[in-house]
């Protein structure tokens, strides 16, 4: 009888974005979130902080 193993890979990326409050209207977090969703901020492998592997056996 075969046993199936599911493996979950989670990558955590992180980058600190500096925002000049005098150059934006409103909240800095909302501004960065909008820029990220519009594709103006792109995280890549240089922003990698951690990789976690978790395995679960089935059957």
C-alpha positions as CSV (number, residue, x, y, z in Angstrom):
1,X,0.0,0.0,0.0
2,X,1.4,3.4,-1.0
3,X,1.6,6.3,1.4
4,X,1.0,9.8,0.0
5,X,2.9,12.7,1.7
6,X,1.8,16.3,1.2
7,X,4.6,18.9,1.6
8,X,3.7,22.6,2.0
9,X,6.4,25.2,1.1
10,X,6.0,28.6,2.6
11,X,8.3,31.5,1.5
12,X,8.4,34.7,3.5
13,X,9.5,37.8,1.7
14,X,10.2,41.2,3.3
15,X,11.2,44.6,2.2
16,X,11.2,47.9,4.1
17,X,9.7,50.8,2.1
18,X,10.5,54.4,3.0
19,X,7.6,56.8,2.5
20,X,7.8,60.6,2.7
21,X,4.5,61.6,4.4
22,X,4.8,65.0,2.8
23,X,4.7,63.4,-0.7
24,X,1.5,61.4,-0.2
25,X,-2.1,62.0,0.8
26,X,-3.3,59.7,3.7
27,X,-1.9,56.7,5.4
28,X,1.6,55.4,4.5
29,X,0.5,51.7,4.9
30,X,-2.5,52.2,2.5
31,X,-0.2,54.0,0.0
32,X,2.4,51.1,0.0
33,X,-0.4,48.5,-0.2
34,X,-1.9,50.3,-3.2
35,X,1.5,50.6,-4.9
36,X,2.1,46.8,-4.3
37,X,-1.3,45.8,-5.8
38,X,-0.7,48.0,-8.8
39,X,2.6,46.2,-9.4
40,X,4.8,49.2,-8.7
41,X,6.5,47.4,-5.7
42,X,7.6,43.8,-6.6
43,X,9.2,41.5,-4.0
44,X,11.8,39.1,-5.4
45,X,14.4,36.5,-4.2
46,X,16.6,39.2,-2.8
47,X,13.8,39.9,-0.3
48,X,13.7,36.3,0.9
49,X,13.7,36.0,4.7
50,X,12.7,32.4,5.3
51,X,11.6,29.1,3.7
52,X,9.7,26.6,5.7
53,X,8.8,23.0,4.6
54,X,6.1,21.1,6.4
55,X,5.2,17.5,5.5
56,X,2.0,15.6,6.4
57,X,1.5,11.9,5.7
58,X,-1.8,10.5,4.4
59,X,-3.0,7.0,4.2
